[in-house]
Amino acid sequence: MARLWQTSQMAKKNIRGLQGSIPNGSAVSEFNDYQGAVAYVERIILGDFPATSIAIVGTNLTSVERVRARISYGRVAASGAAAGVWLGLLIFILFAYSSTPATENPEPLFSLGSALLVGAGVGMLFQVIRFSLAKGKRGFASASQIVAGKYEVVVPSELVNEASAAYVKGGEEKA
């Protein structure tokens, strides 16, 4: 029973130990971009406002996916070859001299160029086959992010006046 309570308490906090809920308090400022909210927070911290009492809350969340590049067989083959070159270099470092008897001038079992060439070929072949077998895969690479429409700097309601004073004081120290 105690273990179940402990697990449920852990579920309420994230990795950093912060509560997973919307902070209570009052919004002291609103911004259309995150950078503006961060600049405001930096300024009130310079004015000696306690940093642990501040939260930046984003609302009106939107998922934005930006297309980065078109994926083609040529691009897949090139990236596979690049990865394969590194694999070939690793194999050369690990195995080129491994079974040669200890002499003053040991000869490698294979050359660096052949290791890189074979590695590039294997990497290219593997990636092209993998791409071909991925049915229904989309033909582009993209990156997704969540963007808020509005950001509010929130502090405990009893500290709103102190936040305003810290904003003024932080501006004086910055100048």
N, C-alpha and C positions, 0 to 999 in steps of 0.2 A: 504494500500500500504506500509506504514512504517513497519507494522508487517511482511509482506512478506519479505522485505529486511532484517529485523532483524533475521528472521528464516533462511534465506539463509546464512547470515554471521555466525550464530551459527553452521550450518552444515559444514562449512569449518574448524572448530576447534573441537578438541576432548575434553574429559572431563577435562583434565588438562590445557586446553587453548592453546595447541600447534598446530601449523599448520599441516594439514594433507597432506603435500606434501614433496617431496624429497628436502632436504636442498641444497641451492646453496653454492658453495665454492670449495675448493680443498682438495683432499685426502692427508693427511700428512703421513699416514701409512696404511698398509694392513695386515690383519691377517686371518689365516685359522680357528681360533676358537674365540668365543666370549670373553673368559676369557683373551686372549691376548690383545684384544681391550680395555677391561675394565682396565687392568693393565696399558696400555699406557695412557689412560685418567686420571687415578689416578695420574700418574707421572707428567703429564703436569699441572694438577691442583695444585699439590704440588709446582710446579715452578711458581705459581701465574698467570696462564693463566685463563681468565674469563670462568667459567664453562658453562655459558649460550650460549657461542659461539661454543660449541662442539656438534657434532652429531656422533653417531655410525650408519652406514648404512650397512645393510646386503643385499647381492645380491645372485642370483642363489638359490632362496628359494625352499626347498623340504619339503614335508609333510612326517613325520616319525611316524608310528604307531607301538608301541611296545606291544606285547602280554604279559599280566601279569599273567593270570591264565586261566585254563579251568573252565567253568561253568558247574556244574552238579547239579542234584537234591539234592545230599548230601550237597554240598556247599551252595545252596540256602536255604535248610532247616536249616542248622547251623546258617547262618546269620539272618534268620527270627527268630530263637529261641533266639539269642542274643539280637535282637531288642525287642522281646517280653518280655524278662526278665526285661529290663528297663521300659517297659510299665507297667508290673506287679508291680514293685517297686513303680512307680509313683501312681498307683491306690491304693496300700496299704497305702502310705503316706497320700493321699487325703481322702480316704473313710473308712479306718479301724476303726476309732474312731468317725466318724462324727455323727452317730445317737445314740450313747450311752449317757445315762443321766450323768450329772456331778456328779461323785462320787470320793471318794479318790483314788481308784484303778480301773479305768475303764478297762474292758476286751475288746479286739479287736473283731470286728464282724467276722473276718477271720484271719488266720495266715499268716505270711510273706511267709512261704514256699509254701502255697497253692496259694498265689497271684503270686509268681514268676513262679510256675509250670504252672498255667493257662495262664499267660502272654506268657511264652515260647511256649506253645502249640498253642495259637491263632496266635502268630507271625509266627511260622513255617508253620501252615496251610495256612495262608494268602499268604506268599511268594511262597509256592509251587504251589498254585492255580494260582497266578499271573504269575509265570514262565511258567506253563502249557498252559495258554491261550495266551501267546505271541508267535503267529505262525511266523515262519520264522526268529526267533531271533537267532543270532549267538551263538555258544557254547563257547565263550571265552570273557574275559574281557581285555581291552586294554587301553592305554593312547596315545593320539596323541599330536604331537608338530610340529611346523614349525622350520626348521633349515636352516641357510644360508650357502652357500658354501664358501663365502668370506665376511669379515667384513672390512669396511674402516672407519677410523676416519677422519671426515670432519670438517674443520674450514673455516671461510670466507677467500676468496683468499687474502685479504689484511693483514691477520694475520698469514700467513704461517710461516714467519720468526720468529715471536713471539712465535709460537707453538714449533718450533725447539729449540729456546733458553730456553723456559720453560721446555722442555724435559730434556735438559742438567742440568738446575738448579734443577729440581725435583729429578734427580738422585743424585746430590750432597747432597741435604737435606735428602734424604732417607738413605744415607750411614753413 
